Amino acid sequence: MQIAVIGCGGIAALRHIPAIQKLDCAEITAYYDLYYERAKEYASRYGGKAYEDYGELLRHSEIDAVIVCTAARSHCDMTIKALEAGKHVLCEKPMAVSAEDAVAMNCAAQKSGKTLMISHNQRRYEPHIKARELIRSGAIGKVLTFRTFLGIKGPEYSSVFGVNNGYFSREMSGRGVMSDVGSHRIDLMRYILGTDYKRVLSYNPTLDKRKPDGTPIEVDDNSFTITEMENGVVGIIVTSWTSMSGNDRMSIFYGTEGVITTYREDHPVVLERKDGTVEYFDFAYNPDQSETVLTDIDEQFIRCILEKRPPLVTGKDGLAVIRMLDAMEKSNNSGHWESVVCD
């Protein structure tokens, strides 16, 4: 398969490009970026052709699929144009900045008959896969509550634009850490627990991040949410751009028969049972909490196309995350519990 990378920033360079380079069944042959010089730089560095015009790229019939790694505000337009041109699409999270855009993207995918997959790559981390297996097997009985935290120093430390990055701009990103980082955990908890969100109480402040002129950024840099799931599980989701120790990514699931912790300092997964016994799970490679791990999300996307099977993360999954984000933002503004719309 021939793949085009849309958006030549850190996400493409650190995640998607190296992941695809490891595959025998796909190669990257085209690059597009709003800044043409960056597309040319990527083409020179990784091989392939840079395009100054997105429409021209899409008109090339030999390109089978695109990976959309642009700012969230442009996901809808880029994705729909690619689907209408007959290309499969792997779209970075968050899927869109509004439910209306996410619905339009799903409609375009259905009409085109092409695959639309959302890049919620944390489903593919080994500790998360193991936690899901343990919970589904009843290892901790009925799940009652959970706590999940995901924090980084901030996008200015990885973006090619530093403090001028698009994540700090409401116009480009729509929302801040609640969306950029929070979308990971919103999807992950829904995936691990196998249930949808029912209602939320959320506070999403801007506590520290500043523009170059010293004024606060336009979006939230911390997010604190209490949520009730459709199956009665109650959880806390905390995400941050002010975690100066690096990545913090621990999740804890409390059940009637025990507790599961992922990304504990000593082991990636720990199962503590009510009877006092403890089981530790390690993997061939156990990364530190601060380490960004390459996943097989790109391979999963390509395999689902070649094997003609549903994608691991569907457009409907992506829409569910946007519905949750909408409710969180509404709760932040109202100061009250808000219901999450379910489709």
C-alpha positions in Angstrom: 0.0 0.0 0.0 1.1 3.5 -0.8 0.6 6.0 2.1 0.5 9.8 2.2 1.4 11.7 5.4 -0.7 14.8 5.9 0.9 17.2 8.4 4.7 17.0 8.8 5.1 17.6 12.6 6.3 15.7 15.6 3.4 13.2 15.6 4.3 12.1 12.1 8.0 12.0 12.7 7.9 10.3 16.1 5.1 7.8 15.6 3.6 7.2 12.2 6.6 7.4 9.9 8.9 5.0 11.9 6.0 2.6 12.5 5.3 2.3 8.8 8.9 2.1 7.9 9.0 -1.2 9.8 6.3 -2.8 7.6 6.7 -4.8 4.5 3.2 -4.2 3.3 3.2 -0.4 3.1 5.4 2.5 2.2 5.1 6.3 2.5 5.3 7.9 -1.0 3.8 11.4 -0.4 3.8 14.3 2.1 1.7 17.4 2.4 1.9 20.2 4.9 0.5 23.7 5.1 4.2 24.8 5.0 5.5 23.3 1.8 9.2 23.6 2.9 8.4 21.1 5.7 6.8 18.6 3.3 10.0 18.9 1.2 12.2 18.4 4.2 10.2 15.2 5.1 10.4 13.9 1.6 14.1 14.4 1.5 14.6 12.8 4.9 12.3 9.8 4.6 11.9 9.3 0.8 8.8 10.1 -1.3 7.4 13.2 -2.9 6.3 16.5 -1.4 3.1 18.1 -2.6 2.3 21.8 -2.4 -1.4 21.2 -3.2 -3.5 18.8 -1.2 -5.9 18.3 -4.1 -3.1 17.3 -6.4 -1.9 14.7 -3.9 -5.4 13.2 -3.7 -5.8 13.0 -7.4 -3.0 10.4 -7.7 -4.7 7.1 -7.9 -1.7 5.1 -6.8 -2.0 6.6 -3.3 -4.2 4.2 -1.3 -4.5 5.9 2.1 -3.6 9.0 4.0 -2.7 9.6 7.6 -4.0 12.9 8.9 -1.6 14.4 11.5 -2.6 18.1 11.1 -4.1 20.4 13.8 -7.5 19.1 15.1 -9.5 22.0 13.5 -8.5 20.7 10.0 -9.2 17.0 10.6 -12.7 17.1 9.3 -11.9 18.9 6.0 -8.8 16.9 5.3 -10.5 13.6 6.1 -13.6 14.2 4.1 -11.7 15.3 1.0 -9.5 12.2 1.2 -12.5 9.9 1.6 -14.3 11.6 -1.3 -11.1 11.0 -3.4 -11.3 7.3 -2.7 -8.6 7.1 0.0 -8.7 5.3 3.3 -8.0 7.5 6.3 -6.2 7.1 9.6 -7.0 10.3 11.5 -5.1 11.4 14.5 -7.0 12.0 17.8 -9.1 13.9 18.7 -11.2 13.0 15.6 -12.6 16.5 15.4 -13.4 19.7 17.4 -17.1 19.2 17.4 -19.7 16.4 17.2 -21.1 17.9 14.0 -17.7 17.5 12.3 -17.3 14.0 13.6 -20.7 13.0 12.3 -19.9 14.5 8.9 -16.6 12.5 8.7 -18.5 9.3 9.5 -21.1 10.0 6.9 -18.4 10.6 4.3 -16.7 7.3 5.2 -20.0 5.4 4.9 -20.8 7.1 1.5 -17.3 6.4 0.1 -17.1 2.8 1.3 -13.5 3.5 2.5 -12.0 2.8 5.9 -11.9 5.6 8.5 -9.9 4.7 11.6 -9.0 7.0 14.5 -5.5 6.8 16.0 -6.2 6.1 19.6 -2.9 4.3 20.0 -3.1 3.8 23.7 -5.4 0.8 23.2 -2.2 -0.9 21.9 0.0 -0.4 24.9 0.7 -3.9 26.4 -0.3 -2.9 30.0 -3.6 -1.6 28.7 -4.2 -4.8 26.7 -3.5 -6.9 29.8 -5.7 -4.8 32.1 -8.6 -5.2 29.6 -8.1 -8.9 29.5 -8.0 -9.2 33.3 -11.1 -7.1 33.8 -13.0 -9.0 31.1 -12.0 -12.3 32.8 -13.5 -11.1 36.1 -10.1 -11.0 37.9 -11.3 -8.2 40.2 -15.0 -9.0 40.1 -17.3 -6.2 39.4 -15.5 -2.9 38.6 -16.7 -0.1 40.9 -14.4 2.8 40.4 -11.3 3.9 38.5 -8.7 6.6 38.5 -6.6 7.4 35.5 -3.9 10.1 35.0 -2.0 11.1 32.0 0.4 14.1 32.2 3.2 15.5 30.1 5.4 18.6 30.3 3.4 20.2 27.4 3.3 20.2 23.6 5.9 23.0 23.4 8.5 20.4 24.3 7.8 18.2 21.2 6.3 20.6 18.7 8.5 21.9 15.9 7.0 25.4 16.7 7.8 25.4 20.4 5.5 27.8 22.4 4.0 28.9 19.1 2.5 25.4 18.6 -1.0 25.0 17.4 -2.1 23.1 20.5 -2.2 26.4 22.4 -4.5 28.1 19.9 -8.2 27.6 20.2 -8.6 28.4 16.6 -6.4 25.5 15.5 -7.0 23.0 18.3 -10.5 23.8 19.5 -9.6 22.7 23.1 -6.5 22.2 25.2 -5.1 19.3 27.2 -8.7 18.0 27.9 -8.8 17.1 24.2 -5.1 16.6 23.2 -4.2 14.3 26.1 -7.6 13.6 27.5 -9.0 12.1 24.4 -6.5 9.2 24.9 -7.9 8.3 28.3 -11.5 9.0 27.4 -11.2 6.4 24.7 -9.1 4.0 26.7 -11.4 3.8 29.7 -14.4 3.3 27.5 -12.5 0.5 25.6 -11.1 -1.2 28.8 -14.4 -1.1 30.7 -16.7 -1.8 27.7 -19.2 0.8 28.4 -20.2 4.4 27.4 -20.1 7.6 29.5 -23.3 8.8 31.1 -22.6 12.1 32.8 -19.6 14.2 33.9 -18.6 16.9 36.3 -15.5 18.6 34.9 -13.1 21.5 35.7 -10.6 22.5 33.0 -8.5 25.5 34.0 -5.5 27.2 32.6 -3.0 27.2 35.4 0.5 27.8 34.0 1.0 27.9 30.3 1.8 31.2 28.7 2.2 32.7 25.2 5.5 34.3 24.2 4.1 37.7 25.4 3.4 36.3 28.9 -0.4 36.1 28.6 -2.2 32.8 29.4 -2.8 30.4 26.5 -6.3 30.3 25.0 -7.1 26.7 26.1 -6.9 24.6 29.3 -3.6 23.1 30.5 -5.1 20.9 33.2 -8.4 18.9 33.3 -10.1 17.2 36.2 -13.2 15.1 35.6 -15.5 12.9 37.6 -17.6 10.6 35.4 -20.3 8.0 35.8 -20.5 5.3 33.2 -23.6 3.7 31.7 -22.9 0.5 33.7 -22.6 2.4 37.0 -18.8 2.6 37.3 -17.6 5.9 38.6 -14.2 7.3 37.7 -11.8 10.2 37.8 -9.9 11.3 34.7 -7.0 13.8 35.2 -4.8 15.1 32.4 -2.1 17.7 32.5 0.3 19.7 30.4 2.2 20.7 33.6 3.7 17.3 34.6 7.3 18.5 34.7 8.6 15.0 35.6 7.6 13.8 32.1 4.9 11.3 31.2 2.8 10.1 34.1 0.4 7.5 33.0 -0.9 5.4 35.9 -4.4 3.9 35.9 -6.1 2.0 38.8 -9.2 -0.1 38.6 -11.0 -1.0 41.8 -13.3 -4.0 41.9 -15.3 -6.0 44.4 -12.5 -8.7 44.4 -9.4 -6.8 43.9 -7.4 -3.9 42.3 -5.5 -3.6 39.0 -2.8 -1.0 38.5 -1.1 -0.2 35.2 2.2 1.6 34.9 3.2 1.2 38.5 6.8 2.2 39.2 7.9 -1.4 39.9 5.8 -3.4 37.4 3.7 -2.4 34.3 0.6 -4.3 35.6 -0.1 -5.4 39.2 -3.2 -7.4 40.3 -3.9 -7.3 44.0 -6.7 -9.6 45.1 -9.0 -9.3 48.1 -7.5 -12.3 49.7 -4.1 -10.6 49.9 -2.4 -12.4 47.0 -0.5 -10.3 44.4 0.3 -11.1 40.8 2.8 -9.1 38.7 2.8 -8.9 34.9 5.9 -8.0 33.0 6.6 -7.9 29.3 9.5 -8.5 26.9 10.2 -4.8 27.3 9.0 -2.7 30.2 9.4 1.0 29.4 9.6 3.8 32.0 6.5 5.9 32.6 8.2 8.8 30.8 9.0 6.8 27.6 6.9 7.2 24.4 6.4 3.8 23.0 5.9 3.0 19.3 2.7 1.0 18.8 1.2 -1.0 16.0 -1.7 1.3 15.4 -0.6 2.0 11.8 -0.2 -1.7 11.1 -3.7 -2.3 12.5 -5.0 0.4 10.1 -3.3 -1.2 7.1 -4.2 -4.7 8.0 -7.9 -3.9 8.4 -7.9 -2.6 4.8 -6.0 -5.5 3.3 -8.0 -8.0 5.2 -11.3 -6.2 4.7 -12.3 -6.1 8.3 -13.6 -3.3 10.6 -11.0 -1.0 12.0 -9.8 -1.3 15.6 -11.0 2.2 16.4 -14.0 3.2 14.4 -15.4 6.6 13.5 -18.2 5.8 16.0 -15.5 5.3 18.7 -14.0 8.7 17.7 -17.4 10.4 17.9 -18.0 9.0 21.4 -14.9 10.7 22.6 -16.0 14.0 21.1 -19.4 13.6 22.7 -17.6 13.2 26.1 -15.4 16.3 25.4 -18.5 18.3 24.6 -20.1 17.4 27.9 -16.8 18.1 29.8 -16.6 21.6 28.3 -20.3 22.2 29.0 -19.8 21.1 32.6 -16.8 23.4 33.0 -18.8 26.3 31.9 -21.9 25.5 33.9 -20.3 24.2 37.0 -22.8 21.4 37.1 -23.1 17.7 36.1 -23.8 17.4 32.4 -25.1 14.4 30.5 -23.1 12.8 27.7 -25.0 12.4 24.4 -25.0 8.8 23.2 -25.6 7.8 19.5 
